[in-house]
Amino acid sequence: MGIKQEFGRKIKRMRINRGLTQEELAEAVDLSQRAMSGIETGENFVSAETIDKLVKALDTSMEELFATDHLKVGDELRKEIDDKLDVLTDDPSKLVIVYNVVKSLLKE
């Protein structure tokens, strides 16, 4: 998958996670819905100006917008999770939250 497609999928995931329709996001960044659709499908890419508007409209940061952590797999991802859990050992309330999330993922 190319950068345009991956970026578009990321924008779509973030939009959906924030409860926005494609039309609402397009309006917030001064694009047509058709242009936004093209970005989300990877047919089109965005200008630097549109990236700034996306950051604001999606209430995110440049770092999160361009993060590729979700592409990690296997042992690399497991190590990163373990490292983050090590930091949480000082906060029992956060450990309980992590435990409950993991437990809910294991339910069928």
Secondary structure as a PSIPRED ss2 file (coil, helix, strand):
# PSIPRED VFORMAT (PSIPRED V4.0)

   1 M C   1.000  0.000  0.000
   2 G C   1.000  0.000  0.000
   3 I H   0.000  1.000  0.000
   4 K H   0.000  1.000  0.000
   5 Q H   0.000  1.000  0.000
   6 E H   0.000  1.000  0.000
   7 F H   0.000  1.000  0.000
   8 G H   0.000  1.000  0.000
   9 R H   0.000  1.000  0.000
  10 K H   0.000  1.000  0.000
  11 I H   0.000  1.000  0.000
  12 K H   0.000  1.000  0.000
  13 R H   0.000  1.000  0.000
  14 M H   0.000  1.000  0.000
  15 R H   0.000  1.000  0.000
  16 I H   0.000  1.000  0.000
  17 N H   0.000  1.000  0.000
  18 R C   1.000  0.000  0.000
  19 G C   1.000  0.000  0.000
  20 L C   1.000  0.000  0.000
  21 T C   1.000  0.000  0.000
  22 Q H   0.000  1.000  0.000
  23 E H   0.000  1.000  0.000
  24 E H   0.000  1.000  0.000
  25 L H   0.000  1.000  0.000
  26 A H   0.000  1.000  0.000
  27 E H   0.000  1.000  0.000
  28 A H   0.000  1.000  0.000
  29 V C   1.000  0.000  0.000
  30 D C   1.000  0.000  0.000
  31 L C   1.000  0.000  0.000
  32 S C   1.000  0.000  0.000
  33 Q H   0.000  1.000  0.000
  34 R H   0.000  1.000  0.000
  35 A H   0.000  1.000  0.000
  36 M H   0.000  1.000  0.000
  37 S H   0.000  1.000  0.000
  38 G H   0.000  1.000  0.000
  39 I H   0.000  1.000  0.000
  40 E H   0.000  1.000  0.000
  41 T H   0.000  1.000  0.000
  42 G C   1.000  0.000  0.000
  43 E C   1.000  0.000  0.000
  44 N C   1.000  0.000  0.000
  45 F C   1.000  0.000  0.000
  46 V C   1.000  0.000  0.000
  47 S C   1.000  0.000  0.000
  48 A H   0.000  1.000  0.000
  49 E H   0.000  1.000  0.000
  50 T H   0.000  1.000  0.000
  51 I H   0.000  1.000  0.000
  52 D H   0.000  1.000  0.000
  53 K H   0.000  1.000  0.000
  54 L H   0.000  1.000  0.000
  55 V H   0.000  1.000  0.000
  56 K H   0.000  1.000  0.000
  57 A H   0.000  1.000  0.000
  58 L C   1.000  0.000  0.000
  59 D C   1.000  0.000  0.000
  60 T C   1.000  0.000  0.000
  61 S C   1.000  0.000  0.000
  62 M H   0.000  1.000  0.000
  63 E H   0.000  1.000  0.000
  64 E H   0.000  1.000  0.000
  65 L H   0.000  1.000  0.000
  66 F H   0.000  1.000  0.000
  67 A C   1.000  0.000  0.000
  68 T C   1.000  0.000  0.000
  69 D H   0.000  1.000  0.000
  70 H H   0.000  1.000  0.000
  71 L H   0.000  1.000  0.000
  72 K C   1.000  0.000  0.000
  73 V C   1.000  0.000  0.000
  74 G H   0.000  1.000  0.000
  75 D H   0.000  1.000  0.000
  76 E H   0.000  1.000  0.000
  77 L H   0.000  1.000  0.000
  78 R H   0.000  1.000  0.000
  79 K H   0.000  1.000  0.000
  80 E H   0.000  1.000  0.000
  81 I H   0.000  1.000  0.000
  82 D H   0.000  1.000  0.000
  83 D H   0.000  1.000  0.000
  84 K H   0.000  1.000  0.000
  85 L H   0.000  1.000  0.000
  86 D H   0.000  1.000  0.000
  87 V H   0.000  1.000  0.000
  88 L H   0.000  1.000  0.000
  89 T C   1.000  0.000  0.000
  90 D C   1.000  0.000  0.000
  91 D C   1.000  0.000  0.000
  92 P H   0.000  1.000  0.000
  93 S H   0.000  1.000  0.000
  94 K H   0.000  1.000  0.000
  95 L H   0.000  1.000  0.000
  96 V H   0.000  1.000  0.000
  97 I H   0.000  1.000  0.000
  98 V H   0.000  1.000  0.000
  99 Y H   0.000  1.000  0.000
 100 N H   0.000  1.000  0.000
 101 V H   0.000  1.000  0.000
 102 V H   0.000  1.000  0.000
 103 K H   0.000  1.000  0.000
 104 S H   0.000  1.000  0.000
 105 L H   0.000  1.000  0.000
 106 L H   0.000  1.000  0.000
 107 K C   1.000  0.000  0.000
 108 E C   1.000  0.000  0.000
